[in-house]
């Protein structure tokens, strides 16, 4: 068995990433080499210079770098945007007044940093009869506190809706010539691709890297053979071929090889269809938008109740026609949400849809109101790329910290906590890739969900649970891996056991570094970047 030391260099930050490669070793079976310290993982651990060393298997797959997640690509302090309009409490529906203020600021010219200004809503209670909409870049909506005595926006509309909508025109579209990836295998964690031609490409170009999944791959992972739901045989949908589309920038070109700003989160294999690269036009997105320091509440019909547990007579509020999301983010990038509390909403505090580089921090989702069944109570929901949710708390959720189908990652939940949940935090369905649960206290499941939902199947691939606490399912899907490192809590078999185990290490004992994400930020961008995103007090 040969041992190699390889170096990857990020041309954007000029930071080196060193890893050990075990030629001939079984994938992820890095037992022969690694740190000898009991508080270190054998496959990701600090080297002599303090920076992380990554130990891959024979195909070069590694635990990936998640440090590009968050506002402005990670490690950037959230801005303090100057006030342009101030709103005072009044009587009646405050929605038109607040919307007019948002529209007024939206019409201002942006400053040199791209910001138009902040709308400050003073302390008080504000009834809101229709969604507040932000459609222009550079606008901030700021309150004066997230508790009951702060700025309280109350959704009064008696139908499912988002109280605050952030949305551009579109997420973007491919343009120009499609180029084929010619590598036989591009491993998880790689930032390097060889194309059939780089003619017409330049450093700084915005691209989409497509990972193709053909029908042969679907058959290999048995997602065309999902057993049907026993009580509803017609409700299970077998998978068909699909692509994963990674939103990236070119950071270097050397002949026909390109390097990209963030790693690939699912291996690109020629036998399963290979990959493609195409230029991308993102002019339909809006950016640099913040929601800060406020509380959202939803009125609901308290006469509508259900019983969750017949034996305990556990009655709960189940109204379905009221505020559904406090904040909905779509067709946007470089968005932040901080210091907000959502109470009595049916679906989420923050619902991140087609969006990129979003930070949500120091926020809560409490006392959710809906039926306790599918497609409800997803407190912090990610369907975007390079998003960071940190220091957030939920209660009475179903899937507190959750990601949807075909999510392309990387995405991170960091230092979050769920209590009184009715189900697990998880990648929810259909091959979501490249997520990190880092110091999350919750029931977590990374597994084959088979006929659950409409045929959710292998829900997550190339996910990491790092120093988490609580019950955990961590299974290994065909052609991919999931990692559980430093877990304290029950190891659970999963809903459709037996399934192969993921990579488990250091059960019952946390490892160093305490946070994988924060250490990766520090390695890539330095200690100041790490301090920029940590809590100051």
C-alpha positions in Angstrom: 0.0 0.0 0.0 1.4 3.4 -1.0 1.1 6.6 0.9 0.9 9.9 -1.0 0.7 13.5 0.3 -1.3 15.6 -2.1 -1.8 19.4 -2.1 -4.8 21.3 -3.5 -4.5 25.0 -3.8 -7.4 27.4 -3.9 -6.4 30.0 -6.5 -8.9 32.5 -5.1 -7.6 32.6 -1.5 -4.2 31.0 -2.2 -4.8 28.7 0.7 -3.4 25.1 0.6 -5.4 22.1 1.5 -3.3 19.0 2.2 -4.5 15.5 2.4 -3.1 12.0 2.6 -4.1 9.5 0.0 -4.0 5.7 0.6 -3.5 4.0 -2.7 -5.2 0.7 -2.9 -7.1 1.2 0.3 -10.8 0.5 0.5 -12.9 3.7 0.3 -12.9 5.6 3.6 -11.1 2.8 5.4 -8.2 5.0 6.6 -7.1 2.9 9.6 -3.4 2.6 8.9 -2.6 6.4 8.9 -3.9 9.4 10.7 -3.6 11.2 14.0 -2.8 9.0 17.0 -4.7 11.3 19.4 -7.9 9.8 20.8 -9.7 13.1 20.4 -9.0 13.3 16.6 -10.8 11.7 13.7 -8.7 9.3 11.7 -9.8 10.9 8.4 -10.0 14.6 9.2 -7.5 16.0 11.8 -5.1 18.9 12.4 -1.7 18.5 10.9 1.6 19.8 12.4 0.8 23.3 11.1 -2.7 23.2 12.7 -4.5 22.9 9.4 -6.8 20.0 8.6 -5.5 16.9 6.8 -8.1 14.9 4.9 -7.7 11.2 4.3 -9.6 9.8 1.3 -10.2 6.4 -0.1 -9.0 5.0 -3.4 -11.2 7.1 -5.6 -10.1 10.3 -3.9 -13.4 10.9 -2.1 -13.0 13.0 1.1 -15.1 14.8 3.6 -15.6 18.0 1.7 -14.8 21.6 2.6 -18.1 23.4 3.7 -16.5 26.7 4.3 -18.0 28.5 1.3 -21.4 28.4 3.0 -22.9 31.6 4.2 -23.3 35.3 3.3 -20.7 36.4 0.6 -19.2 32.9 0.5 -18.4 32.5 4.2 -16.3 34.3 6.8 -17.8 37.7 6.1 -19.2 39.9 8.9 -22.8 40.8 8.4 -23.1 44.5 7.4 -24.7 47.3 9.4 -26.8 49.2 6.7 -27.8 52.8 7.3 -31.4 53.7 8.1 -33.4 55.5 5.4 -37.0 55.2 6.6 -38.5 54.7 10.1 -41.9 53.3 10.8 -43.8 54.0 14.1 -46.7 51.9 15.5 -50.2 52.9 14.5 -53.8 51.5 14.2 -55.2 49.2 11.6 -53.3 47.2 8.9 -49.7 48.3 8.9 -48.8 46.3 5.8 -49.4 49.1 3.3 -47.2 51.6 5.3 -44.3 49.1 5.7 -44.6 48.0 2.0 -44.5 51.7 0.9 -41.3 52.2 3.0 -39.7 49.1 1.4 -40.7 50.4 -2.0 -39.3 53.8 -1.2 -35.9 52.4 -0.2 -36.0 50.1 -3.2 -36.1 53.1 -5.5 -33.0 54.7 -4.0 -29.7 54.4 -5.8 -27.3 51.7 -4.3 -24.2 52.9 -2.6 -20.7 51.7 -3.5 -21.3 48.5 -1.4 -24.6 47.7 -3.2 -26.9 48.8 -0.4 -29.8 51.2 -0.7 -30.7 51.3 3.0 -32.7 49.9 5.8 -36.3 50.3 6.8 -36.5 50.3 10.6 -39.8 49.3 12.2 -39.9 50.6 15.8 -41.0 48.5 18.8 -44.7 47.7 18.8 -47.3 45.4 17.4 -48.1 45.7 13.6 -51.0 43.8 12.0 -50.1 42.8 8.5 -52.9 41.8 6.1 -50.8 40.8 3.0 -47.3 39.6 2.4 -44.5 42.2 2.6 -42.4 41.9 -0.6 -38.7 42.7 -1.2 -38.0 42.6 -4.9 -34.9 44.8 -5.2 -31.3 44.3 -4.2 -29.7 46.2 -1.3 -32.7 46.5 1.0 -32.8 45.7 4.8 -35.9 45.3 7.0 -34.9 45.8 10.6 -36.9 45.7 13.8 -36.0 46.6 17.4 -36.1 43.2 19.1 -37.3 39.6 18.6 -39.2 39.2 21.9 -42.7 40.1 22.8 -41.7 43.7 23.7 -39.8 44.2 20.5 -41.0 44.6 16.9 -43.9 42.2 16.4 -45.3 41.7 12.9 -48.6 39.8 13.0 -49.8 37.8 10.0 -53.6 38.2 9.9 -54.5 36.8 6.4 -56.6 33.6 6.8 -54.8 31.5 4.2 -51.4 29.9 3.8 -48.8 32.6 2.9 -45.4 34.0 3.7 -45.4 37.1 5.8 -42.1 38.4 4.3 -41.2 37.4 0.7 -37.7 38.0 -0.7 -37.7 37.1 -4.4 -36.0 38.1 -7.7 -37.1 37.3 -11.2 -35.4 33.9 -11.6 -32.4 32.0 -10.3 -30.7 32.0 -13.7 -30.3 30.2 -17.0 -27.5 28.4 -18.9 -26.0 30.2 -21.8 -23.7 29.2 -24.7 -21.8 26.0 -25.4 -22.0 23.0 -23.2 -18.6 21.4 -22.4 -18.2 17.8 -21.4 -16.3 16.7 -18.3 -13.7 14.1 -19.5 -12.5 12.8 -16.1 -13.4 9.2 -15.6 -14.2 10.0 -12.0 -14.4 13.4 -10.2 -14.3 12.6 -6.5 -16.4 14.1 -3.7 -14.6 17.2 -2.4 -12.8 17.9 -5.6 -12.5 21.5 -7.0 -10.8 20.3 -10.3 -12.3 19.2 -13.6 -10.9 18.3 -17.0 -13.1 19.5 -19.9 -13.1 18.6 -23.6 -12.3 22.2 -24.2 -11.8 25.4 -22.2 -12.0 27.6 -25.2 -14.1 30.7 -24.5 -13.9 30.2 -20.7 -12.2 32.7 -18.3 -11.3 32.9 -14.7 -14.2 34.5 -12.9 -16.9 33.0 -15.2 -20.1 31.9 -13.5 -20.8 28.3 -14.4 -23.0 25.3 -13.6 -21.4 22.0 -13.2 -23.9 19.3 -14.0 -23.5 15.8 -12.5 -25.6 13.5 -14.7 -27.4 10.6 -13.2 -28.6 8.2 -15.9 -31.1 5.3 -15.7 -28.2 2.8 -15.1 -27.3 4.8 -12.0 -30.9 4.9 -10.8 -31.0 1.1 -11.2 -27.6 0.7 -9.4 -29.0 2.5 -6.3 -32.3 0.6 -6.6 -34.4 3.7 -6.8 -36.4 2.3 -9.7 -37.4 -0.6 -7.4 -38.8 1.2 -4.3 -41.3 -1.0 -2.5 -44.7 0.6 -2.6 -46.4 2.1 0.5 -48.6 -0.7 1.9 -51.7 1.5 2.5 -51.3 3.4 -0.8 -49.8 1.3 -3.6 -50.3 4.0 -6.2 -48.6 6.8 -4.2 -45.0 5.6 -4.7 -43.1 7.2 -7.6 -40.1 5.4 -8.9 -37.1 7.6 -9.6 -36.2 8.6 -13.2 -32.8 10.1 -14.3 -31.9 13.6 -13.1 -29.0 16.0 -13.0 -27.5 17.8 -10.0 -26.5 21.3 -11.0 -23.7 22.9 -8.9 -23.6 26.7 -9.0 -19.9 27.6 -9.2 -17.3 30.1 -10.4 -14.0 29.3 -12.3 -11.0 30.2 -10.1 -8.3 28.8 -12.4 -7.6 27.4 -15.9 -4.6 25.3 -16.9 -5.0 23.9 -20.4 -8.2 21.9 -20.3 -8.4 21.8 -16.5 -10.4 24.2 -14.5 -10.6 24.8 -10.8 -13.7 26.0 -9.1 -14.5 28.0 -6.0 -16.4 25.3 -4.0 -16.1 21.5 -4.1 -18.3 19.0 -5.9 -20.6 17.3 -3.5 -21.4 14.1 -5.5 -18.9 12.1 -7.5 -19.1 12.6 -11.3 -18.7 9.2 -13.0 -18.6 8.5 -16.7 -20.4 5.2 -16.2 -23.4 7.0 -14.8 -23.5 9.7 -17.5 -20.5 11.9 -16.6 -20.8 15.6 -16.3 -21.1 18.9 -18.2 -20.1 22.5 -17.7 -22.0 25.5 -19.1 -21.8 29.2 -18.5 -24.6 30.7 -16.4 -26.5 34.0 -16.5 -27.8 34.9 -13.0 -29.1 38.4 -13.7 -32.5 37.5 -12.5 -31.4 37.2 -8.9 -31.5 39.9 -6.2 -28.8 40.2 -3.6 -27.6 41.9 -0.4 -30.9 41.8 1.5 -31.3 41.5 5.3 -34.1 40.8 7.8 -33.1 41.6 11.3 -34.2 41.9 14.9 -38.0 41.2 14.7 -40.7 38.8 15.8 -43.3 37.3 13.5 -46.6 36.0 14.8 -49.5 34.4 13.0 -53.1 34.7 14.0 -55.0 31.4 13.8 -58.3 29.8 14.7 -57.9 28.4 18.2 -61.1 26.4 17.8 -59.4 24.0 15.4 -57.6 21.3 17.3 -56.5 17.7 16.8 -55.2 15.0 19.2 -51.7 13.7 18.4 -51.5 10.9 21.0 -54.9 9.2 21.8 -53.6 7.6 24.9 -52.1 10.9 26.3 -55.0 13.0 24.8 -52.3 15.3 23.5 -54.3 18.1 22.0 -52.7 20.7 19.8 -53.8 23.6 17.5 -54.2 22.4 13.9 -55.5 25.4 11.9 -54.2 25.3 8.4 -55.4 28.6 7.0 -53.0 31.2 8.3 -49.4 32.3 8.1 -47.2 29.5 6.7 -43.6 31.0 6.5 -42.3 34.0 8.4 -39.6 34.5 5.7 -39.4 33.0 2.2 -36.2 33.5 0.2 -36.3 32.7 -3.6 -34.2 33.7 -6.6 -31.7 35.5 -4.4 -28.1 35.4 -3.1 -26.1 37.0 -0.3 -29.1 37.3 2.0 -29.0 37.3 5.8 -31.6 36.7 8.5 -30.6 37.3 12.1 -32.2 37.7 15.5 -35.8 36.8 14.4 -38.4 34.7 16.2 -41.3 33.0 14.4 -44.2 31.8 16.5 -47.4 30.0 15.4 -46.5 29.6 11.7 -47.4 26.4 10.0 -44.4 25.6 7.8 -41.2 27.5 8.6 -39.4 30.4 10.3 -37.2 30.6 7.2 -37.8 28.8 3.9 -34.7 29.0 1.6 -35.7 28.0 -1.9 -33.6 28.7 -5.0 -31.1 30.8 -3.2 -27.3 30.9 -2.6 -25.0 32.3 0.1 -27.7 32.7 2.7 -26.9 33.1 6.4 -29.6 32.6 9.1 -28.4 33.0 12.6 -29.5 33.5 16.2 -33.2 32.8 15.4 -36.1 30.7 16.8 -39.1 28.9 15.6 -41.7 28.3 18.4 -45.2 26.9 19.0 -45.9 25.9 15.4 -49.6 25.6 14.3 -50.7 23.1 11.7 -51.7 19.5 11.4 -48.9 17.2 12.4 -48.4 15.4 9.0 -46.3 15.7 5.8 -45.2 19.0 4.3 -45.6 20.9 7.5 -43.4 22.2 10.3 -40.0 22.4 8.5 -38.7 25.1 10.8 -35.5 25.9 8.9 -35.7 24.5 5.4 -32.9 24.6 2.8 -33.3 24.0 -0.9 -30.5 26.2 -1.9 -26.7 26.1 -2.1 -23.9 27.3 0.2 -26.4 28.3 3.0 -25.5 28.5 6.7 -28.0 28.2 9.5 -26.3 28.7 12.8 -27.2 29.1 16.5 -30.9 28.5 15.8 -33.5 26.8 17.9 -36.9 25.1 17.3 -39.7 23.5 19.2 -42.7 21.5 18.1 -41.3 21.0 14.6 -41.6 17.8 12.5 -38.3 18.3 10.5 -36.6 21.1 12.4 -33.4 21.4 10.3 -34.2 19.9 6.9 -33.1 19.9 3.3 -35.2 19.0 0.2 -34.7 16.9 -2.9 -31.7 17.2 -5.3 -30.2 19.9 -3.1 -26.7 20.4 -4.4 -24.8 21.6 -1.4 -22.7 22.5 0.4 -25.0 23.6 3.2 -24.5 23.8 6.9 -26.5 23.6 10.1 -24.2 24.8 13.0 -24.7 24.9 16.7 -28.5 24.4 16.4 -31.0 22.8 18.8 -34.4 21.2 18.4 -36.7 20.2 21.2 -40.1 18.6 21.3 -39.8 17.5 17.7 -42.3 15.1 16.1 -39.7 13.7 13.6 -36.1 13.9 12.7 -33.9 16.7 11.2 -32.6 15.3 7.9 -32.0 15.5 4.2 -35.7 14.7 3.4 -35.8 13.0 0.0 -34.3 12.1 -3.3 -30.6 12.4 -3.1 -29.8 15.7 -1.5 -26.0 16.0 -1.4 -23.3 17.7 0.6 -24.8 18.8 3.9 -23.1 19.2 7.3 -24.8 18.9 10.7 -22.2 20.4 13.0 -22.8 20.4 16.7 -26.5 20.0 16.2 -28.6 18.8 19.2 -31.5 17.0 17.6 -32.8 13.6 16.4 -31.1 13.3 13.0 -31.6 10.7 10.2 -29.5 10.3 7.0 -31.1 7.2 5.5 -33.0 5.3 2.8 -36.6 6.5 3.3 -38.0 4.1 0.7 -41.7 4.6 0.2 -42.1 7.4 2.7 -43.7 10.4 1.2 -44.1 9.7 -2.5 -41.0 7.5 -2.7 -38.4 9.5 -1.0 -35.8 6.8 -1.1 -32.1 7.6 -0.4 -32.6 11.0 1.0 -29.0 12.2 1.5 -25.6 11.4 0.2 -22.2 12.7 1.3 -23.6 14.1 4.5 -21.6 14.7 7.7 -22.8 14.6 11.2 -19.9 16.2 13.3 -20.0 16.3 17.1 -23.8 16.2 17.2 -25.9 15.0 20.1 -29.1 13.0 20.1 -30.3 9.9 18.3 -28.7 9.4 14.8 -29.3 7.2 11.8 -26.3 7.3 9.4 -26.5 4.8 6.5 -24.3 4.5 3.5 -26.1 4.8 0.1 -24.8 2.9 -3.0 -22.1 4.9 -4.9 -21.7 7.5 -2.1 -21.0 7.8 1.7 -22.3 9.5 4.8 -20.1 10.2 7.9 -21.0 10.2 11.6 -18.0 11.5 13.7 -18.0 12.4 17.4 -21.7 11.5 17.9 -23.1 11.4 21.4 -26.4 9.6 21.5 -28.2 6.5 20.4 -27.2 4.9 17.1 -30.5 4.1 15.4 -30.9 1.5 12.7 -33.3 3.5 10.4 -36.8 3.1 9.2 -35.9 0.4 6.6 -33.0 -1.4 8.2 -30.9 -3.3 7.5 -28.9 -0.9 5.4 -25.1 -0.5 5.2 -23.7 1.7 7.9 -22.1 5.0 7.0 -18.7 5.8 8.3 -19.0 5.9 12.1 -16.1 7.1 14.3 -15.6 8.2 17.9 -19.1 7.3 19.1 -19.9 8.7 22.5 -16.9 11.1 22.4 -16.6 14.4 20.6 -13.5 15.1 18.5 -11.2 18.0 17.9 -11.8 20.5 16.2 -15.0 21.2 18.0 -16.6 22.6 14.8 -15.6 21.3 11.4 -17.1 24.3 9.6 -15.4 26.9 11.7 -12.1 25.2 11.4 -12.5 25.0 7.7 -13.3 28.7 7.6 -10.1 29.4 9.6 -8.0 27.2 7.3 -9.2 28.8 4.1 -9.6 32.4 5.1 -7.8 32.9 8.4 -8.7 33.5 12.1 -10.4 36.9 11.4 -12.9 35.2 9.1 -13.7 32.7 11.8 -14.3 35.6 14.3 -16.5 37.4 11.8 -19.2 34.7 12.0 -18.9 33.7 15.7 -21.2 35.1 18.3 -19.5 38.2 19.8 -21.1 37.8 23.3 
